[in-house]
Amino acid sequence: MPHIATDDIGSIAAWSFNHLDQSIGRIWEIVGQITTFSYIAESFSKIFARPFIFAAPPPAEDIRFFAAVLQSYRLDPSWREVKFGFKMTSFQEFLTGLDFSP
C-alpha cells in the first residue's frame, strides 16, 4: 500500500515553486514508502503498545500486487529523494511524529 506524508507533499510543492523552470507544465507522481496492511497493524501496535491485527487480507492487498502496480506506472520512490533533495517520510516516521495524547 503506497503512502505519502502531507509534509512531503508540502515540501515538493515548495520545491516546485522555487524551481519553476523545472516544474511548470510537469506532473509529479509522488509516492512514499510502500507497505502492507500487516506492516501498518504492526506499526500501530508499536506506537500504541497494544495489539493491532490485520487478518485475512485478500490477494489484491498483497505487496506483490502493489509492486506490480508501481512498476507499471514507473513509480520508484527513491528518485524523488534525489530529485527534490530530501528523504521521503516513512510510515513509521510519520506515526512516531504524531501526538496521540488526549
MARTORVEX-479578 format. One line per field, with one value per atom (N, C-alpha, C): residue in one letter; x negated, y negated, z negated. Coordinates in pm, whole numbers. Layout:
% residues N
rest c(a; ...) .
x c(X; ...) .
y c(Y; ...) .
z c(Z; ...) .
//
This chain:
% residues 102
rest c(m; m; m; p; p; p; h; h; h; i; i; i; a; a; a; t; t; t; d; d; d; d; d; d; i; i; i; g; g; g; s; s; s; i; i; i; a; a; a; a; a; a; w; w; w; s; s; s; f; f; f; n; n; n; h; h; h; l; l; l; d; d; d; q; q; q; s; s; s; i; i; i; g; g; g; r; r; r; i; i; i; w; w; w; e; e; e; i; i; i; v; v; v; g; g; g; q; q; q; i; i; i; t; t; t; t; t; t; f; f; f; s; s; s; y; y; y; i; i; i; a; a; a; e; e; e; s; s; s; f; f; f; s; s; s; k; k; k; i; i; i; f; f; f; a; a; a; r; r; r; p; p; p; f; f; f; i; i; i; f; f; f; a; a; a; a; a; a; p; p; p; p; p; p; p; p; p; a; a; a; e; e; e; d; d; d; i; i; i; r; r; r; f; f; f; f; f; f; a; a; a; a; a; a; v; v; v; l; l; l; q; q; q; s; s; s; y; y; y; r; r; r; l; l; l; d; d; d; p; p; p; s; s; s; w; w; w; r; r; r; e; e; e; v; v; v; k; k; k; f; f; f; g; g; g; f; f; f; k; k; k; m; m; m; t; t; t; s; s; s; f; f; f; q; q; q; e; e; e; f; f; f; l; l; l; t; t; t; g; g; g; l; l; l; d; d; d; f; f; f; s; s; s; p; p; p) .
x c(-84; 0; -90; -78; -162; -115; -210; -180; -254; -201; -272; -234; -333; -309; -274; -183; -144; -262; -355; -475; -556; -562; -635; -567; -434; -361; -392; -392; -424; -566; -660; -800; -816; -747; -757; -689; -577; -511; -603; -668; -761; -878; -931; -1041; -995; -873; -822; -813; -768; -760; -899; -996; -1132; -1211; -1158; -1226; -1126; -1069; -967; -1017; -1144; -1199; -1193; -1192; -1188; -1050; -956; -828; -706; -715; -599; -566; -439; -392; -420; -483; -516; -408; -388; -302; -392; -399; -484; -399; -433; -368; -452; -399; -478; -418; -505; -464; -578; -542; -643; -666; -676; -704; -589; -624; -525; -518; -400; -385; -272; -257; -142; -50; 71; 164; 115; 47; -11; -117; -199; -301; -237; -128; -58; -6; 54; 102; -13; -127; -245; -293; -291; -335; -242; -111; -17; -39; -66; -92; -210; -316; -434; -404; -334; -306; -212; -106; -4; -27; -132; -167; -49; 21; 128; 143; 197; 201; 303; 259; 346; 322; 428; 413; 490; 425; 493; 502; 621; 638; 695; 651; 704; 712; 599; 604; 638; 723; 750; 622; 610; 487; 449; 545; 514; 438; 441; 371; 231; 188; 54; -47; -164; -266; -309; -305; -342; -249; -122; -26; -65; -94; -131; -264; -357; -484; -460; -371; -340; -273; -183; -117; -219; -305; -406; -500; -538; -627; -557; -427; -356; -345; -341; -337; -475; -577; -716; -733; -668; -678; -785; -902; -1010; -1031; -994; -1003; -1143; -1247; -1383; -1423; -1371; -1414; -1368; -1260; -1212; -1310; -1375; -1475; -1592; -1630; -1739; -1694; -1578; -1528; -1501; -1431; -1387; -1482; -1581; -1684; -1645; -1547; -1514; -1461; -1472; -1426; -1275; -1206; -1062; -1036; -928; -892; -839; -895; -842; -716; -639; -516; -547; -653; -694; -734; -808; -847; -725; -628; -505; -431; -416; -343; -413; -545; -616; -618; -593; -591; -456; -356; -221; -206; -125; -97; 40; 43; 167; 220; 163; 209; 347; 430; 567; 570) .
y c(117; 0; -124; -207; -328; -435; -509; -618; -743; -858; -984; -1073; -1128; -1217; -1356; -1423; -1557; -1654; -1634; -1718; -1703; -1580; -1556; -1625; -1623; -1692; -1842; -1898; -2040; -2072; -1984; -2006; -2002; -1910; -1902; -2022; -2067; -2188; -2309; -2322; -2433; -2425; -2304; -2286; -2330; -2292; -2327; -2479; -2551; -2696; -2760; -2698; -2751; -2710; -2619; -2571; -2572; -2689; -2699; -2652; -2676; -2635; -2483; -2408; -2262; -2204; -2289; -2234; -2281; -2394; -2442; -2341; -2301; -2205; -2061; -2036; -1900; -1847; -1718; -1649; -1555; -1574; -1490; -1379; -1255; -1141; -1105; -1132; -1112; -1000; -923; -817; -796; -767; -741; -592; -550; -411; -321; -202; -102; -1; 22; 114; 212; 305; 396; 357; 407; 380; 444; 556; 620; 530; 466; 374; 256; 206; 94; 137; 256; 307; 320; 373; 386; 249; 151; 16; -45; -28; -77; -6; 122; 199; 141; 105; 48; -90; -173; -309; -311; -231; -233; -128; -47; 55; 148; 187; 285; 353; 473; 545; 489; 474; 446; 559; 618; 733; 706; 730; 726; 869; 922; 1064; 1087; 1196; 1247; 1142; 1087; 991; 1059; 996; 1050; 1046; 1130; 1133; 998; 914; 784; 693; 722; 637; 688; 786; 841; 741; 731; 635; 659; 783; 810; 739; 729; 658; 511; 448; 308; 286; 379; 367; 369; 455; 461; 333; 280; 154; 42; 32; -74; -59; 63; 85; 45; 74; 39; -112; -187; -332; -395; -312; -357; -452; -418; -500; -441; -492; -449; -559; -535; -642; -699; -623; -671; -788; -799; -910; -1044; -1044; -1169; -1226; -1137; -1182; -1248; -1194; -1252; -1383; -1383; -1500; -1618; -1595; -1704; -1732; -1648; -1675; -1652; -1568; -1533; -1390; -1328; -1191; -1190; -1104; -1091; -1031; -1069; -1021; -879; -791; -653; -652; -545; -533; -534; -463; -457; -596; -671; -807; -897; -880; -958; -932; -803; -768; -819; -803; -845; -997; -1069; -1215; -1273; -1188; -1235; -1240; -1332; -1344; -1282; -1166; -1097; -1124; -1221; -1249; -1313; -1285; -1339; -1488) .
z c(0; 0; 0; 100; 106; 8; -47; -140; -97; -136; -119; -237; -302; -416; -364; -432; -389; -394; -488; -491; -363; -312; -187; -69; -67; 39; 34; -86; -103; -60; -94; -54; 97; 161; 308; 372; 315; 367; 353; 238; 217; 315; 334; 430; 569; 606; 739; 758; 655; 665; 670; 606; 606; 730; 810; 931; 1048; 1073; 1178; 1313; 1341; 1471; 1489; 1380; 1388; 1358; 1315; 1271; 1350; 1421; 1497; 1605; 1607; 1706; 1670; 1557; 1515; 1422; 1427; 1332; 1254; 1122; 1038; 979; 1011; 947; 826; 708; 588; 504; 444; 353; 254; 133; 31; 15; -110; -141; -96; -50; -13; -127; -183; -295; -268; -360; -358; -473; -470; -580; -709; -700; -819; -880; -798; -847; -919; -865; -928; -1065; -1074; -1203; -1302; -1257; -1344; -1392; -1304; -1340; -1446; -1427; -1528; -1661; -1656; -1780; -1856; -1785; -1850; -1909; -1835; -1879; -1999; -1993; -2098; -2207; -2193; -2292; -2324; -2221; -2232; -2097; -2094; -1966; -1867; -1746; -1631; -1533; -1482; -1393; -1265; -1155; -1026; -979; -968; -938; -798; -739; -612; -501; -461; -350; -218; -139; -5; 79; 179; 261; 321; 352; 413; 319; 188; 92; 62; 135; 119; 176; 115; 159; 303; 348; 488; 584; 548; 632; 644; 530; 532; 603; 587; 658; 809; 853; 996; 1044; 963; 999; 1009; 909; 911; 1029; 1059; 1173; 1302; 1313; 1435; 1453; 1343; 1351; 1343; 1328; 1315; 1196; 1088; 967; 876; 882; 795; 692; 565; 465; 447; 476; 449; 538; 659; 745; 690; 615; 558; 457; 381; 284; 355; 469; 547; 612; 673; 746; 654; 542; 457; 341; 320; 221; 76; 51; -88; -91; -208; -226; -248; -176; -194; -331; -394; -527; -520; -602; -607; -692; -680; -757; -907; -947; -1087; -1138; -1057; -1095; -1109; -1019; -1025; -1156; -1191; -1312; -1438; -1444; -1565; -1578; -1471; -1477; -1519; -1532; -1570; -1721; -1768; -1911; -1936; -2001; -2029; -2169; -2239; -2375; -2372; -2474; -2477; -2502) .
//
